[in-house]
């Protein structure tokens, strides 16, 4: 059975925990003042540290928006309140498809 994006992220996170990374780096979910959501994942020392710079952005006239990027060993994704699943999915795709 294929995992949904949240289950995949939970498993990915558990696999990165080594007693150090999760305390020094880890990942953070936050709410934004424009009623958006944000996910930041520190990639140094993880299986995703090999993923090179990436960027994607979406902004529609009806107020939907999403921005994800990887640079300097950090994934940063943010979007409107309905984009968390997509943000995680973009991170998953980048990790799974980059050699």
Biopython code that builds the backbone (N, CA, C, O; Angstrom):
import numpy as np
from Bio.PDB.StructureBuilder import StructureBuilder

atoms = [
    (1, "UNK", "N", (0.833, -1.183, 0.000)),
    (1, "UNK", "CA", (0.000, 0.000, 0.000)),
    (1, "UNK", "C", (0.887, 1.259, 0.000)),
    (1, "UNK", "O", (1.851, 1.349, 0.761)),
    (2, "UNK", "N", (0.555, 2.197, -0.838)),
    (2, "UNK", "CA", (1.327, 3.435, -0.965)),
    (2, "UNK", "C", (0.978, 4.386, 0.175)),
    (2, "UNK", "O", (-0.194, 4.577, 0.500)),
    (3, "UNK", "N", (1.994, 4.972, 0.769)),
    (3, "UNK", "CA", (1.795, 5.919, 1.862)),
    (3, "UNK", "C", (1.335, 7.274, 1.335)),
    (3, "UNK", "O", (1.729, 7.700, 0.250)),
    (4, "UNK", "N", (0.493, 7.945, 2.123)),
    (4, "UNK", "CA", (0.193, 9.328, 1.769)),
    (4, "UNK", "C", (1.401, 10.184, 2.167)),
    (4, "UNK", "O", (2.332, 9.692, 2.806)),
    (5, "UNK", "N", (1.382, 11.437, 1.794)),
    (5, "UNK", "CA", (2.553, 12.290, 2.017)),
    (5, "UNK", "C", (2.880, 12.499, 3.494)),
    (5, "UNK", "O", (4.054, 12.559, 3.859)),
    (6, "UNK", "N", (1.870, 12.611, 4.342)),
    (6, "UNK", "CA", (2.139, 12.800, 5.767)),
    (6, "UNK", "C", (2.775, 11.553, 6.373)),
    (6, "UNK", "O", (3.723, 11.661, 7.152)),
    (7, "UNK", "N", (2.271, 10.380, 6.029)),
    (7, "UNK", "CA", (2.871, 9.133, 6.522)),
    (7, "UNK", "C", (4.316, 9.013, 6.041)),
    (7, "UNK", "O", (5.199, 8.603, 6.794)),
    (8, "UNK", "N", (4.546, 9.374, 4.780)),
    (8, "UNK", "CA", (5.901, 9.333, 4.239)),
    (8, "UNK", "C", (6.824, 10.259, 5.037)),
    (8, "UNK", "O", (7.941, 9.873, 5.383)),
    (9, "UNK", "N", (6.355, 11.490, 5.332)),
    (9, "UNK", "CA", (7.174, 12.440, 6.081)),
    (9, "UNK", "C", (7.459, 11.925, 7.491)),
    (9, "UNK", "O", (8.573, 12.082, 7.992)),
    (10, "UNK", "N", (6.478, 11.322, 8.126)),
    (10, "UNK", "CA", (6.693, 10.742, 9.457)),
    (10, "UNK", "C", (7.793, 9.687, 9.412)),
    (10, "UNK", "O", (8.684, 9.675, 10.261)),
    (11, "UNK", "N", (7.727, 8.804, 8.419)),
    (11, "UNK", "CA", (8.757, 7.765, 8.271)),
    (11, "UNK", "C", (10.115, 8.370, 7.945)),
    (11, "UNK", "O", (11.130, 7.967, 8.512)),
    (12, "UNK", "N", (10.136, 9.340, 7.029)),
    (12, "UNK", "CA", (11.394, 9.984, 6.657)),
    (12, "UNK", "C", (12.026, 10.627, 7.888)),
    (12, "UNK", "O", (13.224, 10.474, 8.126)),
    (13, "UNK", "N", (11.222, 11.346, 8.670)),
    (13, "UNK", "CA", (11.724, 12.003, 9.878)),
    (13, "UNK", "C", (12.316, 10.982, 10.844)),
    (13, "UNK", "O", (13.426, 11.172, 11.343)),
    (14, "UNK", "N", (11.589, 9.907, 11.111)),
    (14, "UNK", "CA", (12.087, 8.871, 12.027)),
    (14, "UNK", "C", (13.419, 8.303, 11.556)),
    (14, "UNK", "O", (14.306, 8.038, 12.366)),
    (15, "UNK", "N", (13.558, 8.118, 10.252)),
    (15, "UNK", "CA", (14.798, 7.563, 9.705)),
    (15, "UNK", "C", (15.978, 8.529, 9.816)),
    (15, "UNK", "O", (17.130, 8.098, 9.764)),
    (16, "UNK", "N", (15.711, 9.823, 9.968)),
    (16, "UNK", "CA", (16.796, 10.803, 10.096)),
    (16, "UNK", "C", (17.263, 10.939, 11.540)),
    (16, "UNK", "O", (18.405, 11.321, 11.798)),
    (17, "UNK", "N", (16.369, 10.623, 12.484)),
    (17, "UNK", "CA", (16.686, 10.802, 13.906)),
    (17, "UNK", "C", (17.835, 9.889, 14.312)),
    (17, "UNK", "O", (17.741, 8.664, 14.230)),
    (18, "UNK", "N", (18.918, 10.516, 14.751)),
    (18, "UNK", "CA", (20.116, 9.761, 15.136)),
    (18, "UNK", "C", (20.605, 10.157, 16.524)),
    (18, "UNK", "O", (21.733, 9.842, 16.903)),
    (19, "UNK", "N", (19.764, 10.841, 17.273)),
    (19, "UNK", "CA", (20.153, 11.304, 18.591)),
    (19, "UNK", "C", (20.778, 12.685, 18.580)),
    (19, "UNK", "O", (20.949, 13.299, 19.633)),
    (20, "UNK", "N", (21.118, 13.175, 17.410)),
    (20, "UNK", "CA", (21.749, 14.486, 17.272)),
    (20, "UNK", "C", (20.953, 15.391, 16.334)),
    (20, "UNK", "O", (20.578, 16.503, 16.707)),
    (21, "UNK", "N", (20.696, 14.908, 15.108)),
    (21, "UNK", "CA", (20.044, 15.736, 14.088)),
    (21, "UNK", "C", (18.735, 16.334, 14.587)),
    (21, "UNK", "O", (18.486, 17.526, 14.404)),
    (22, "UNK", "N", (17.898, 15.513, 15.216)),
    (22, "UNK", "CA", (16.580, 15.998, 15.639)),
    (22, "UNK", "C", (16.671, 17.057, 16.740)),
    (22, "UNK", "O", (15.727, 17.821, 16.938)),
    (23, "UNK", "N", (17.784, 17.109, 17.448)),
    (23, "UNK", "CA", (17.962, 18.122, 18.495)),
    (23, "UNK", "C", (18.632, 19.386, 17.958)),
    (23, "UNK", "O", (18.320, 20.494, 18.396)),
    (24, "UNK", "N", (19.535, 19.220, 17.029)),
    (24, "UNK", "CA", (20.277, 20.369, 16.500)),
    (24, "UNK", "C", (19.623, 20.984, 15.274)),
    (24, "UNK", "O", (19.741, 22.188, 15.043)),
    (25, "UNK", "N", (18.938, 20.170, 14.490)),
    (25, "UNK", "CA", (18.382, 20.662, 13.228)),
    (25, "UNK", "C", (16.881, 20.384, 13.170)),
    (25, "UNK", "O", (16.076, 21.235, 13.549)),
    (26, "UNK", "N", (16.507, 19.202, 12.701)),
    (26, "UNK", "CA", (15.109, 18.786, 12.685)),
    (26, "UNK", "C", (14.247, 19.529, 11.688)),
    (26, "UNK", "O", (14.725, 20.040, 10.675)),
    (27, "UNK", "N", (12.943, 19.576, 12.007)),
    (27, "UNK", "CA", (11.997, 20.277, 11.149)),
    (27, "UNK", "C", (10.999, 21.035, 12.006)),
    (27, "UNK", "O", (10.756, 20.685, 13.161)),
    (28, "UNK", "N", (10.421, 22.088, 11.418)),
    (28, "UNK", "CA", (9.484, 22.953, 12.124)),
    (28, "UNK", "C", (8.271, 23.247, 11.256)),
    (28, "UNK", "O", (8.395, 23.558, 10.071)),
    (29, "UNK", "N", (7.095, 23.142, 11.868)),
    (29, "UNK", "CA", (5.854, 23.613, 11.266)),
    (29, "UNK", "C", (5.484, 24.906, 11.980)),
    (29, "UNK", "O", (5.602, 25.004, 13.202)),
    (30, "UNK", "N", (5.035, 25.898, 11.214)),
    (30, "UNK", "CA", (4.616, 27.167, 11.822)),
    (30, "UNK", "C", (3.388, 27.689, 11.106)),
    (30, "UNK", "O", (3.121, 27.339, 9.956)),
    (31, "UNK", "N", (2.646, 28.532, 11.804)),
    (31, "UNK", "CA", (1.597, 29.296, 11.147)),
    (31, "UNK", "C", (2.187, 30.658, 10.794)),
    (31, "UNK", "O", (3.093, 31.148, 11.468)),
    (32, "UNK", "N", (1.669, 31.254, 9.742)),
    (32, "UNK", "CA", (2.154, 32.554, 9.281)),
    (32, "UNK", "C", (1.100, 33.621, 9.545)),
    (32, "UNK", "O", (-0.080, 33.301, 9.692)),
    (33, "UNK", "N", (1.505, 34.863, 9.606)),
    (33, "UNK", "CA", (0.563, 35.936, 9.918)),
    (33, "UNK", "C", (-0.438, 36.217, 8.797)),
    (33, "UNK", "O", (-1.414, 36.937, 9.012)),
    (34, "UNK", "N", (-0.214, 35.670, 7.622)),
    (34, "UNK", "CA", (-1.160, 35.850, 6.520)),
    (34, "UNK", "C", (-2.057, 34.619, 6.377)),
    (34, "UNK", "O", (-2.509, 34.302, 5.277)),
    (35, "UNK", "N", (-2.308, 33.940, 7.470)),
    (35, "UNK", "CA", (-3.088, 32.692, 7.572)),
    (35, "UNK", "C", (-2.536, 31.573, 6.703)),
    (35, "UNK", "O", (-3.286, 30.735, 6.202)),
    (36, "UNK", "N", (-1.251, 31.568, 6.533)),
    (36, "UNK", "CA", (-0.602, 30.480, 5.822)),
    (36, "UNK", "C", (0.105, 29.538, 6.774)),
    (36, "UNK", "O", (0.093, 29.727, 7.990)),
    (37, "UNK", "N", (0.719, 28.521, 6.196)),
    (37, "UNK", "CA", (1.472, 27.513, 6.936)),
    (37, "UNK", "C", (2.882, 27.431, 6.381)),
    (37, "UNK", "O", (3.117, 27.743, 5.213)),
    (38, "UNK", "N", (3.812, 27.015, 7.213)),
    (38, "UNK", "CA", (5.206, 26.926, 6.800)),
    (38, "UNK", "C", (5.821, 25.634, 7.327)),
    (38, "UNK", "O", (5.539, 25.213, 8.448)),
    (39, "UNK", "N", (6.665, 25.011, 6.506)),
    (39, "UNK", "CA", (7.424, 23.828, 6.896)),
    (39, "UNK", "C", (8.888, 24.085, 6.549)),
    (39, "UNK", "O", (9.213, 24.394, 5.403)),
    (40, "UNK", "N", (9.764, 23.957, 7.537)),
    (40, "UNK", "CA", (11.204, 24.112, 7.336)),
    (40, "UNK", "C", (11.886, 22.838, 7.791)),
    (40, "UNK", "O", (11.641, 22.354, 8.896)),
    (41, "UNK", "N", (12.753, 22.290, 6.930)),
    (41, "UNK", "CA", (13.483, 21.067, 7.262)),
    (41, "UNK", "C", (14.961, 21.308, 6.998)),
    (41, "UNK", "O", (15.358, 21.656, 5.886)),
    (42, "UNK", "N", (15.761, 21.121, 8.025)),
    (42, "UNK", "CA", (17.207, 21.225, 7.883)),
    (42, "UNK", "C", (17.719, 19.917, 7.277)),
    (42, "UNK", "O", (17.500, 18.848, 7.848)),
    (43, "UNK", "N", (18.391, 19.986, 6.140)),
    (43, "UNK", "CA", (18.786, 18.786, 5.402)),
    (43, "UNK", "C", (20.198, 18.297, 5.707)),
    (43, "UNK", "O", (20.524, 17.149, 5.404)),
    (44, "UNK", "N", (21.031, 19.130, 6.293)),
    (44, "UNK", "CA", (22.404, 18.705, 6.606)),
    (44, "UNK", "C", (22.357, 17.479, 7.510)),
    (44, "UNK", "O", (21.647, 17.462, 8.515)),
    (45, "UNK", "N", (23.116, 16.463, 7.143)),
    (45, "UNK", "CA", (23.171, 15.246, 7.937)),
    (45, "UNK", "C", (22.028, 14.282, 7.703)),
    (45, "UNK", "O", (21.874, 13.313, 8.446)),
    (46, "UNK", "N", (21.209, 14.536, 6.662)),
    (46, "UNK", "CA", (20.094, 13.639, 6.349)),
    (46, "UNK", "C", (20.340, 12.934, 5.019)),
    (46, "UNK", "O", (21.299, 13.229, 4.307)),
    (47, "UNK", "N", (19.456, 12.004, 4.706)),
    (47, "UNK", "CA", (19.527, 11.318, 3.415)),
    (47, "UNK", "C", (19.137, 12.247, 2.267)),
    (47, "UNK", "O", (19.301, 11.879, 1.103)),
    (48, "UNK", "N", (18.627, 13.438, 2.567)),
    (48, "UNK", "CA", (18.246, 14.399, 1.532)),
    (48, "UNK", "C", (19.295, 15.486, 1.330)),
    (48, "UNK", "O", (19.073, 16.419, 0.559)),
    (49, "UNK", "N", (20.425, 15.380, 2.005)),
    (49, "UNK", "CA", (21.466, 16.408, 1.895)),
    (49, "UNK", "C", (22.013, 16.521, 0.473)),
    (49, "UNK", "O", (22.608, 17.539, 0.121)),
    (50, "UNK", "N", (21.819, 15.487, -0.345)),
    (50, "UNK", "CA", (22.329, 15.477, -1.719)),
    (50, "UNK", "C", (21.470, 16.283, -2.691)),
    (50, "UNK", "O", (21.907, 16.571, -3.805)),
    (51, "UNK", "N", (20.260, 16.648, -2.287)),
    (51, "UNK", "CA", (19.343, 17.327, -3.204)),
    (51, "UNK", "C", (19.835, 18.751, -3.443)),
    (51, "UNK", "O", (20.029, 19.528, -2.508)),
    (52, "UNK", "N", (20.029, 19.069, -4.711)),
    (52, "UNK", "CA", (20.529, 20.391, -5.075)),
    (52, "UNK", "C", (19.445, 21.447, -5.010)),
    (52, "UNK", "O", (18.294, 21.146, -4.694)),
    (53, "UNK", "N", (19.809, 22.680, -5.309)),
    (53, "UNK", "CA", (18.846, 23.779, -5.252)),
    (53, "UNK", "C", (17.614, 23.512, -6.114)),
    (53, "UNK", "O", (17.719, 23.036, -7.244)),
    (54, "UNK", "N", (16.479, 23.820, -5.571)),
    (54, "UNK", "CA", (15.190, 23.640, -6.235)),
    (54, "UNK", "C", (14.323, 24.845, -5.880)),
    (54, "UNK", "O", (14.549, 25.507, -4.867)),
    (55, "UNK", "N", (13.325, 25.125, -6.730)),
    (55, "UNK", "CA", (12.370, 26.193, -6.408)),
    (55, "UNK", "C", (11.107, 26.002, -7.236)),
    (55, "UNK", "O", (11.162, 25.693, -8.427)),
    (56, "UNK", "N", (9.972, 26.194, -6.580)),
    (56, "UNK", "CA", (8.687, 26.177, -7.264)),
    (56, "UNK", "C", (7.789, 27.195, -6.579)),
    (56, "UNK", "O", (7.858, 27.380, -5.364)),
    (57, "UNK", "N", (6.946, 27.853, -7.366)),
    (57, "UNK", "CA", (6.064, 28.874, -6.809)),
    (57, "UNK", "C", (4.737, 28.866, -7.556)),
    (57, "UNK", "O", (4.699, 28.666, -8.770)),
    (58, "UNK", "N", (3.658, 29.084, -6.827)),
    (58, "UNK", "CA", (2.307, 29.132, -7.395)),
    (58, "UNK", "C", (1.579, 30.288, -6.740)),
    (58, "UNK", "O", (1.611, 30.439, -5.518)),
    (59, "UNK", "N", (0.928, 31.098, -7.545)),
    (59, "UNK", "CA", (0.138, 32.210, -7.019)),
    (59, "UNK", "C", (-1.031, 32.410, -7.974)),
    (59, "UNK", "O", (-0.832, 32.754, -9.139)),
    (60, "UNK", "N", (-2.252, 32.194, -7.484)),
    (60, "UNK", "CA", (-3.416, 32.304, -8.356)),
    (60, "UNK", "C", (-4.229, 33.548, -8.003)),
    (60, "UNK", "O", (-4.125, 34.059, -6.888)),
    (61, "UNK", "N", (-5.040, 34.040, -8.949)),
    (61, "UNK", "CA", (-5.866, 35.217, -8.687)),
    (61, "UNK", "C", (-6.883, 35.009, -7.558)),
    (61, "UNK", "O", (-7.322, 35.977, -6.938)),
    (62, "UNK", "N", (-7.257, 33.755, -7.286)),
    (62, "UNK", "CA", (-8.258, 33.513, -6.235)),
    (62, "UNK", "C", (-7.626, 33.347, -4.853)),
    (62, "UNK", "O", (-8.301, 32.916, -3.918)),
    (63, "UNK", "N", (-6.348, 33.679, -4.711)),
    (63, "UNK", "CA", (-5.716, 33.696, -3.398)),
    (63, "UNK", "C", (-4.968, 32.445, -2.997)),
    (63, "UNK", "O", (-4.418, 32.385, -1.898)),
    (64, "UNK", "N", (-4.934, 31.444, -3.860)),
    (64, "UNK", "CA", (-4.146, 30.253, -3.544)),
    (64, "UNK", "C", (-2.677, 30.559, -3.809)),
    (64, "UNK", "O", (-2.338, 31.203, -4.801)),
    (65, "UNK", "N", (-1.811, 30.094, -2.917)),
    (65, "UNK", "CA", (-0.387, 30.327, -3.130)),
    (65, "UNK", "C", (0.437, 29.250, -2.444)),
    (65, "UNK", "O", (0.006, 28.619, -1.479)),
    (66, "UNK", "N", (1.625, 29.067, -2.970)),
    (66, "UNK", "CA", (2.546, 28.062, -2.456)),
    (66, "UNK", "C", (3.940, 28.401, -2.963)),
    (66, "UNK", "O", (4.101, 28.776, -4.124)),
    (67, "UNK", "N", (4.929, 28.276, -2.121)),
    (67, "UNK", "CA", (6.326, 28.454, -2.505)),
    (67, "UNK", "C", (7.158, 27.410, -1.783)),
    (67, "UNK", "O", (7.046, 27.259, -0.567)),
    (68, "UNK", "N", (7.991, 26.688, -2.521)),
    (68, "UNK", "CA", (8.895, 25.700, -1.930)),
    (68, "UNK", "C", (10.277, 25.893, -2.536)),
    (68, "UNK", "O", (10.418, 26.198, -3.720)),
    (69, "UNK", "N", (11.289, 25.709, -1.701)),
    (69, "UNK", "CA", (12.653, 25.819, -2.212)),
    (69, "UNK", "C", (13.598, 24.987, -1.360)),
    (69, "UNK", "O", (13.342, 24.704, -0.190)),
    (70, "UNK", "N", (14.700, 24.607, -1.994)),
    (70, "UNK", "CA", (15.821, 24.004, -1.286)),
    (70, "UNK", "C", (17.045, 24.825, -1.643)),
    (70, "UNK", "O", (17.369, 25.012, -2.816)),
    (71, "UNK", "N", (17.717, 25.311, -0.612)),
    (71, "UNK", "CA", (19.003, 25.984, -0.796)),
    (71, "UNK", "C", (19.734, 25.958, 0.541)),
    (71, "UNK", "O", (19.121, 25.966, 1.608)),
    (72, "UNK", "N", (21.050, 25.928, 0.453)),
    (72, "UNK", "CA", (21.891, 25.928, 1.662)),
    (72, "UNK", "C", (21.472, 24.856, 2.669)),
    (72, "UNK", "O", (21.372, 25.124, 3.866)),
    (73, "UNK", "N", (21.229, 23.641, 2.174)),
    (73, "UNK", "CA", (20.858, 22.511, 3.035)),
    (73, "UNK", "C", (19.586, 22.748, 3.840)),
    (73, "UNK", "O", (19.469, 22.286, 4.975)),
    (74, "UNK", "N", (18.639, 23.464, 3.255)),
    (74, "UNK", "CA", (17.378, 23.724, 3.947)),
    (74, "UNK", "C", (16.220, 23.684, 2.954)),
    (74, "UNK", "O", (16.264, 24.318, 1.900)),
    (75, "UNK", "N", (15.181, 22.927, 3.312)),
    (75, "UNK", "CA", (13.922, 22.964, 2.573)),
    (75, "UNK", "C", (13.019, 23.959, 3.280)),
    (75, "UNK", "O", (12.868, 23.920, 4.502)),
    (76, "UNK", "N", (12.423, 24.848, 2.505)),
    (76, "UNK", "CA", (11.443, 25.780, 3.048)),
    (76, "UNK", "C", (10.221, 25.749, 2.156)),
    (76, "UNK", "O", (10.307, 25.988, 0.951)),
    (77, "UNK", "N", (9.081, 25.453, 2.760)),
    (77, "UNK", "CA", (7.824, 25.443, 2.037)),
    (77, "UNK", "C", (6.790, 26.247, 2.794)),
    (77, "UNK", "O", (6.699, 26.157, 4.019)),
    (78, "UNK", "N", (6.019, 27.025, 2.076)),
    (78, "UNK", "CA", (4.942, 27.783, 2.707)),
    (78, "UNK", "C", (3.804, 27.903, 1.714)),
    (78, "UNK", "O", (4.000, 27.818, 0.502)),
    (79, "UNK", "N", (2.614, 28.103, 2.251)),
    (79, "UNK", "CA", (1.461, 28.213, 1.383)),
    (79, "UNK", "C", (0.213, 28.583, 2.152)),
    (79, "UNK", "O", (0.231, 28.738, 3.373)),
    (80, "UNK", "N", (-0.877, 28.722, 1.405)),
    (80, "UNK", "CA", (-2.141, 29.019, 2.060)),
    (80, "UNK", "C", (-2.551, 27.815, 2.922)),
    (80, "UNK", "O", (-1.950, 26.747, 2.799)),
    (81, "UNK", "N", (-3.553, 27.963, 3.783)),
    (81, "UNK", "CA", (-3.883, 26.918, 4.754)),
    (81, "UNK", "C", (-4.229, 25.548, 4.168)),
    (81, "UNK", "O", (-4.216, 24.553, 4.892)),
    (82, "UNK", "N", (-4.533, 25.479, 2.892)),
    (82, "UNK", "CA", (-4.894, 24.201, 2.275)),
    (82, "UNK", "C", (-3.740, 23.566, 1.497)),
    (82, "UNK", "O", (-3.969, 22.632, 0.728)),
    (83, "UNK", "N", (-2.524, 24.041, 1.676)),
    (83, "UNK", "CA", (-1.404, 23.566, 0.861)),
    (83, "UNK", "C", (-0.402, 22.674, 1.591)),
    (83, "UNK", "O", (0.605, 22.290, 0.997)),
    (84, "UNK", "N", (-0.640, 22.335, 2.849)),
    (84, "UNK", "CA", (0.334, 21.528, 3.584)),
    (84, "UNK", "C", (0.601, 20.191, 2.897)),
    (84, "UNK", "O", (1.758, 19.787, 2.772)),
    (85, "UNK", "N", (-0.435, 19.506, 2.455)),
    (85, "UNK", "CA", (-0.266, 18.219, 1.761)),
    (85, "UNK", "C", (0.603, 18.393, 0.516)),
    (85, "UNK", "O", (1.480, 17.571, 0.251)),
    (86, "UNK", "N", (0.365, 19.449, -0.242)),
    (86, "UNK", "CA", (1.160, 19.704, -1.446)),
    (86, "UNK", "C", (2.609, 20.039, -1.108)),
    (86, "UNK", "O", (3.524, 19.591, -1.798)),
    (87, "UNK", "N", (2.824, 20.817, -0.063)),
    (87, "UNK", "CA", (4.182, 21.180, 0.347)),
    (87, "UNK", "C", (4.971, 19.924, 0.696)),
    (87, "UNK", "O", (6.107, 19.750, 0.253)),
    (88, "UNK", "N", (4.361, 19.052, 1.492)),
    (88, "UNK", "CA", (5.025, 17.798, 1.848)),
    (88, "UNK", "C", (5.261, 16.960, 0.594)),
    (88, "UNK", "O", (6.318, 16.346, 0.453)),
    (89, "UNK", "N", (4.292, 16.930, -0.313)),
    (89, "UNK", "CA", (4.428, 16.167, -1.554)),
    (89, "UNK", "C", (5.560, 16.663, -2.431)),
    (89, "UNK", "O", (6.255, 15.861, -3.056)),
    (90, "UNK", "N", (5.756, 17.963, -2.488)),
    (90, "UNK", "CA", (6.859, 18.525, -3.271)),
    (90, "UNK", "C", (8.192, 18.111, -2.654)),
    (90, "UNK", "O", (9.107, 17.699, -3.368)),
    (91, "UNK", "N", (8.302, 18.218, -1.335)),
    (91, "UNK", "CA", (9.528, 17.777, -0.665)),
    (91, "UNK", "C", (9.779, 16.302, -0.954)),
    (91, "UNK", "O", (10.903, 15.908, -1.265)),
    (92, "UNK", "N", (8.746, 15.498, -0.853)),
    (92, "UNK", "CA", (8.867, 14.055, -1.117)),
    (92, "UNK", "C", (9.367, 13.792, -2.531)),
    (92, "UNK", "O", (10.278, 12.990, -2.735)),
    (93, "UNK", "N", (8.776, 14.460, -3.495)),
    (93, "UNK", "CA", (9.163, 14.266, -4.898)),
    (93, "UNK", "C", (10.620, 14.653, -5.119)),
    (93, "UNK", "O", (11.357, 13.932, -5.791)),
    (94, "UNK", "N", (11.038, 15.779, -4.565)),
    (94, "UNK", "CA", (12.427, 16.206, -4.721)),
    (94, "UNK", "C", (13.386, 15.209, -4.089)),
    (94, "UNK", "O", (14.424, 14.896, -4.673)),
    (95, "UNK", "N", (13.056, 14.707, -2.908)),
    (95, "UNK", "CA", (13.929, 13.740, -2.228)),
    (95, "UNK", "C", (13.970, 12.421, -2.989)),
    (95, "UNK", "O", (15.035, 11.822, -3.142)),
    (96, "UNK", "N", (12.814, 11.967, -3.465)),
    (96, "UNK", "CA", (12.730, 10.668, -4.142)),
    (96, "UNK", "C", (13.304, 10.670, -5.552)),
    (96, "UNK", "O", (13.732, 9.622, -6.037)),
    (97, "UNK", "N", (13.324, 11.821, -6.223)),
    (97, "UNK", "CA", (13.735, 11.824, -7.629)),
    (97, "UNK", "C", (15.128, 12.380, -7.882)),
    (97, "UNK", "O", (15.659, 12.222, -8.981)),
    (98, "UNK", "N", (15.724, 13.021, -6.904)),
    (98, "UNK", "CA", (17.076, 13.551, -7.113)),
    (98, "UNK", "C", (18.105, 12.488, -6.763)),
    (98, "UNK", "O", (18.048, 11.888, -5.690)),
    (99, "UNK", "N", (19.055, 12.255, -7.681)),
    (99, "UNK", "CA", (20.067, 11.218, -7.424)),
    (99, "UNK", "C", (21.011, 11.589, -6.290)),
    (99, "UNK", "O", (21.912, 10.818, -5.960)),
]
sb = StructureBuilder()
sb.init_structure("model")
sb.init_model(0)
sb.init_chain("A")
sb.init_seg("    ")
for serial, (resi, resn, name, xyz) in enumerate(atoms, 1):
    if name == "N":
        sb.init_residue(resn, " ", resi, " ")
    sb.init_atom(name, np.array(xyz, "f"), 0.0, 1.0, " ", f" {name:<3s}", serial, name[0])
structure = sb.get_structure()
